[in-house]
Amino acid sequence: MMRRKPPSATPAGIADCDAGVGNNYAANSTLEANLNLLAAALAANVSAAPSSYAVATVGTAPDQVYVLAVCPCSACVAAAFVDGKKICPGINGVTVYEEACVVRFSGQRFMDFLRADQWQVTEMIWSPDQASASVKVTAVGWFNAAITKILTALVDHAVAATGNSTTKKYFVTGEEDFDPKIYGFAQCVPDLMTEQCNECLRTLLDDASALLATTADSETPVVTPELGAVST
């Protein structure tokens, strides 16, 4: 029987911290207690959900906390909360990317933007980031074309994958046979309508294509990026 190691003392996840006025909480406060309650509950709920997705809230204003998790593994959810609090101490708006999981907790109702009367794809934040294990390539144009190819395929399949399923997962992975090999995945939260997921991912694809086009004619080796977007 295989056992997952407990969360490490050194954060393994990547976290985005919503630093700013009003986004802080004190140690041992009511808000932190509510966050800890949600961390325990969500770790159990997400692994039992058919779509590996769960949202929850606890408490009342100004100490109310909202949480979202997209993850097939309860241990990864627990680790994401631990790492999020370590990387962004005292901040009550954090998004954590932990292995195959995405976890977000906040003191704000960040899921309201999904409502039909609130949905605006322009609210997405385009966030390209340099990967820690990047490599340099010399065939910049060919490499960028390969990235565009796999991103286009991922977007097409992420939405199409739900066509014959009653459980919306909006999740797909893929790889492109390049040197070095390119891997990718695309995912929307299951609460999105099919049209919303399609619009969101295609906007990301357009932004990525525009970024890659700026280096297409470069003769200088470039470092491969991680490409992503989040909605606020």
Order of alpha helices (4+ residues) and beta strands (2+ residues): beta-alpha-beta-beta-alpha-beta-beta-beta-beta-beta-alpha-beta-beta-alpha-beta-beta-beta
